[in-house]
Amino acid sequence: MILFLAGTSDARALALELKKEKFPILTTVVTENAAYEMKNAGLDVHMGRLTDKDIYSFIKGYDIQSVVDASHPFAEEASKNAMQGAELANVPYIRYERVSQQFNEDHIVMVNSYEEAAQVAASKKGVIMLTTGSKTLQVFSEKLLDLPEVRLVARMLPRKDNMKKCEQLGFPQKNIVAIQGPFTKEFNKALYKQYGVTVMVTKESGKAGSVDEKLEAAKELGIDTIMIKRPQINYRTVYHQFSDIVKHLKDLSNEGEEK
């Protein structure tokens, strides 16, 4: 059986491809909505965050033969736990990573961290829209929420825990956009116009993360973009195409049969 870290639309597509290839698979996600999507697609799923020791226990308890990590490019902790758990249990770890994009546009400022993104946004001021999710919301709220000449608008998934976090951090309701994508360029433009956005903060999540639509809308409206680079992780075994993952798993299966 394969232990499969999921949670995104392309991860779900890969999981379905592996199921189609007759690989037994147990998917793991961290939210109820992601669990529902997996179950609805006919996939076995476990919901909840997993430590490296949890990964190890799953591997031993379910006779896992390999770990496939298709978590979000910014789910750094999940990937490190998966690698460590697989190493502890002495099973192969395979990473599916969305293809990284290169950006050389004048209106885009590339930064290495959320903290740096908040600092750059503070220097620009104006109406700043965050499209970076809720996990690091406090990094931006501490730096920007009470800053003069700044209106901080947060766009995030419409979940109860997100709304509670916004309330705890002191976000005014009028500055919360609770909605789930993906969004078209036209939708992004309409949203930017509605709030009078002058600065947009995003992450380099890849095409599957609808980054292009955000950037094109911002460029057409003359909005500055601050983009956070992906974490640099040594995955060791990493692929960008579904077919390469399938081939690797088949090779592992054939090796196991020969022993």
C-alpha positions as CSV (number, residue, x, y, z in Angstrom):
1,M,0.0,0.0,0.0
2,I,1.0,3.6,-0.7
3,L,0.7,6.3,1.9
4,F,-0.2,9.4,0.0
5,L,0.0,13.0,1.3
6,A,-2.7,15.0,-0.5
7,G,-4.9,18.1,0.0
8,T,-4.7,19.9,-3.4
9,S,-6.6,19.4,-6.7
10,D,-3.6,18.1,-8.6
11,A,-2.8,15.8,-5.7
12,R,-6.3,14.3,-5.9
13,A,-5.8,13.9,-9.6
14,L,-2.5,12.0,-9.0
15,A,-4.1,9.8,-6.4
16,L,-6.9,8.9,-8.8
17,E,-4.2,8.1,-11.5
18,L,-2.5,5.7,-9.0
19,K,-5.8,4.1,-8.1
20,K,-6.5,3.6,-11.8
21,E,-3.1,1.9,-12.1
22,K,-4.3,-0.6,-9.4
23,F,-2.0,0.7,-6.6
24,P,-3.6,0.3,-3.2
25,I,-3.5,3.8,-1.7
26,L,-4.3,5.5,1.6
27,T,-4.5,9.3,1.3
28,T,-4.0,11.8,4.2
29,V,-5.3,15.4,4.3
30,V,-5.6,18.0,7.1
31,T,-9.1,19.6,6.5
32,E,-12.6,18.3,6.5
33,N,-13.3,19.7,3.0
34,A,-10.2,18.0,1.6
35,A,-11.3,14.7,3.2
36,Y,-14.8,15.1,1.7
37,E,-13.3,15.6,-1.7
38,M,-11.2,12.5,-1.4
39,K,-14.0,10.4,-0.2
40,N,-16.3,11.7,-2.9
41,A,-13.6,10.7,-5.4
42,G,-13.7,7.1,-4.0
43,L,-10.4,7.3,-2.2
44,D,-9.6,6.0,1.3
45,V,-8.6,9.0,3.5
46,H,-7.3,9.8,6.9
47,M,-7.8,13.4,8.2
48,G,-5.4,15.1,10.5
49,R,-1.8,16.4,10.7
50,L,0.9,13.8,11.0
51,T,4.2,14.0,12.7
52,D,7.2,11.9,11.6
53,K,6.3,9.4,14.3
54,D,2.7,9.3,13.1
55,I,4.0,8.6,9.6
56,Y,6.2,5.8,10.9
57,S,3.2,4.3,12.8
58,F,1.0,4.4,9.7
59,I,3.8,2.7,7.6
60,K,4.1,-0.2,10.1
61,G,0.3,-0.4,10.9
62,Y,-0.8,-0.5,7.3
63,D,2.1,-2.3,5.7
64,I,3.0,0.7,3.7
65,Q,5.6,0.0,0.9
66,S,6.2,3.6,-0.1
67,V,5.3,7.2,0.7
68,V,4.2,9.6,-2.0
69,D,4.2,13.3,-0.9
70,A,2.0,15.4,-3.1
71,S,1.3,18.0,-0.5
72,H,1.2,21.8,-1.2
73,P,4.6,23.3,-2.2
74,F,4.5,25.4,0.9
75,A,3.6,22.5,3.3
76,E,7.2,22.4,4.4
77,E,6.6,20.7,7.8
78,A,4.4,18.0,6.2
79,S,7.1,17.1,3.7
80,K,9.9,17.0,6.3
81,N,7.8,14.8,8.5
82,A,7.0,12.5,5.6
83,M,10.6,12.2,4.7
84,Q,11.7,11.5,8.3
85,G,8.9,9.0,8.9
86,A,9.7,7.1,5.7
87,E,13.4,7.1,6.6
88,L,12.7,5.8,10.1
89,A,10.6,3.0,8.6
90,N,13.1,2.3,5.8
91,V,10.6,2.7,2.9
92,P,11.0,4.8,-0.3
93,Y,9.9,8.5,-0.2
94,I,8.8,10.0,-3.5
95,R,7.9,13.7,-3.9
96,Y,5.5,15.1,-6.5
97,E,6.3,18.8,-7.0
98,R,4.4,21.2,-9.2
99,V,6.7,22.8,-11.8
100,S,8.2,26.0,-10.5
101,Q,7.8,29.1,-12.5
102,Q,10.2,32.0,-13.3
103,F,9.0,35.6,-13.0
104,N,10.9,38.6,-14.3
105,E,8.1,41.1,-14.4
106,D,8.9,44.7,-13.2
107,H,5.8,44.8,-11.0
108,I,6.8,41.6,-9.1
109,V,9.0,41.7,-6.0
110,M,10.4,38.3,-5.1
111,V,11.0,37.6,-1.4
112,N,12.3,34.7,0.6
113,S,9.9,34.6,3.6
114,Y,6.5,35.8,4.9
115,E,8.3,38.2,7.2
116,E,10.1,39.8,4.3
117,A,6.9,40.0,2.4
118,A,5.3,41.9,5.3
119,Q,8.2,44.3,5.5
120,V,8.1,45.1,1.8
121,A,4.3,45.5,1.9
122,A,4.8,47.9,4.9
123,S,7.1,50.1,2.8
124,K,4.6,50.3,0.0
125,K,1.5,51.0,2.1
126,G,-1.9,51.3,0.4
127,V,-4.6,48.6,0.1
128,I,-2.8,45.3,0.6
129,M,-4.6,42.1,-0.3
130,L,-3.2,38.8,1.1
131,T,-3.8,35.7,-1.0
132,T,-1.4,33.6,1.1
133,G,-3.9,31.7,3.2
134,S,-4.5,31.8,7.0
135,K,-1.6,29.8,8.3
136,T,0.8,32.8,8.5
137,L,-1.8,35.5,8.8
138,Q,-0.4,36.7,12.1
139,V,2.9,37.5,10.5
140,F,1.2,40.1,8.3
141,S,-1.3,41.3,10.9
142,E,1.4,42.1,13.5
143,K,3.3,44.2,10.9
144,L,0.5,45.8,8.9
145,L,-2.9,45.7,10.6
146,D,-2.5,48.9,12.6
147,L,-0.1,50.6,10.3
148,P,-1.1,54.1,9.2
149,E,-2.0,54.5,5.5
150,V,-2.6,50.7,5.2
151,R,-5.7,48.7,4.7
152,L,-5.1,45.0,5.0
153,V,-7.5,42.7,3.2
154,A,-7.2,38.9,3.7
155,R,-8.5,36.4,1.2
156,M,-8.8,32.9,2.5
157,L,-10.9,29.7,2.5
158,P,-14.4,30.1,4.1
159,R,-13.7,27.9,7.1
160,K,-14.8,28.4,10.7
161,D,-11.3,28.2,12.1
162,N,-10.1,30.9,9.6
163,M,-12.9,33.2,10.7
164,K,-12.0,32.6,14.3
165,K,-8.4,33.4,13.7
166,C,-9.3,36.6,11.9
167,E,-11.4,37.6,14.9
168,Q,-8.6,36.8,17.4
169,L,-6.1,38.9,15.3
170,G,-8.5,41.8,15.1
171,F,-9.4,41.8,11.4
172,P,-12.5,43.9,10.6
173,Q,-15.2,41.9,8.9
174,K,-15.1,44.3,6.0
175,N,-11.5,43.3,5.3
176,I,-12.1,39.5,5.1
177,V,-12.8,37.8,1.8
178,A,-13.9,34.2,2.6
179,I,-14.1,32.3,-0.6
180,Q,-12.7,29.2,-2.3
181,G,-11.0,29.2,-5.8
182,P,-9.8,28.6,-8.3
183,F,-10.5,32.1,-9.7
184,T,-10.3,33.5,-13.2
185,K,-8.3,36.5,-14.2
186,E,-11.6,38.4,-14.6
187,F,-12.7,37.5,-11.1
188,N,-9.4,38.6,-9.6
189,K,-9.6,41.9,-11.5
190,A,-13.2,42.5,-10.2
191,L,-12.1,41.7,-6.6
192,Y,-9.0,44.0,-6.8
193,K,-11.2,46.8,-8.2
194,Q,-13.8,46.3,-5.5
195,Y,-11.3,46.8,-2.7
196,G,-9.1,49.3,-4.5
197,V,-6.1,47.0,-4.1
198,T,-2.7,48.6,-4.7
199,V,-0.5,45.7,-3.5
200,M,-1.1,42.0,-3.8
201,V,0.8,39.3,-1.8
202,T,0.9,35.8,-3.1
203,K,3.1,32.6,-3.1
204,E,4.9,30.9,-5.9
205,S,2.5,27.9,-5.8
206,G,2.6,27.0,-9.5
207,K,0.1,27.0,-12.3
208,A,-2.2,24.6,-10.4
209,G,-2.4,27.2,-7.7
210,S,-3.9,29.7,-10.1
211,V,-0.9,32.1,-9.6
212,D,-1.0,33.2,-13.3
213,E,-4.5,34.5,-13.0
214,K,-3.7,36.6,-10.0
215,L,-0.6,38.0,-11.6
216,E,-2.2,38.8,-15.0
217,A,-5.1,40.6,-13.2
218,A,-2.7,42.6,-11.1
219,K,-0.5,43.6,-14.0
220,E,-3.4,44.8,-16.1
221,L,-4.5,47.0,-13.2
222,G,-1.0,48.3,-12.4
223,I,-1.0,46.6,-9.0
224,D,2.3,45.8,-7.4
225,T,2.9,42.1,-6.5
226,I,5.0,40.6,-3.7
227,M,5.7,37.0,-4.3
228,I,7.1,34.6,-1.7
229,K,9.5,32.0,-3.1
230,R,9.0,28.3,-2.3
231,P,10.9,26.7,0.6
232,Q,14.1,25.1,-0.6
233,I,13.9,21.5,0.5
234,N,16.1,18.6,-0.5
235,Y,13.5,16.0,-1.5
236,R,16.1,13.7,-3.0
237,T,13.6,11.8,-5.1
238,V,11.3,14.3,-6.9
239,Y,9.2,14.3,-10.0
240,H,7.0,16.9,-11.8
241,Q,4.9,14.5,-14.0
242,F,2.3,11.9,-13.0
243,S,3.8,9.4,-15.4
244,D,7.2,9.5,-13.7
245,I,5.6,8.8,-10.3
246,V,3.7,5.9,-11.8
247,K,6.8,4.5,-13.5
248,H,8.9,4.8,-10.3
249,L,6.2,3.0,-8.2
250,K,5.9,0.2,-10.8
251,D,9.7,-0.2,-10.8
252,L,9.6,-0.5,-7.0
253,S,6.8,-3.1,-7.2
254,N,8.7,-5.1,-9.8
255,E,11.8,-5.0,-7.6
256,G,9.7,-6.3,-4.6
257,E,8.3,-9.2,-6.7
258,E,11.8,-10.3,-7.8
259,K,13.1,-10.5,-4.2
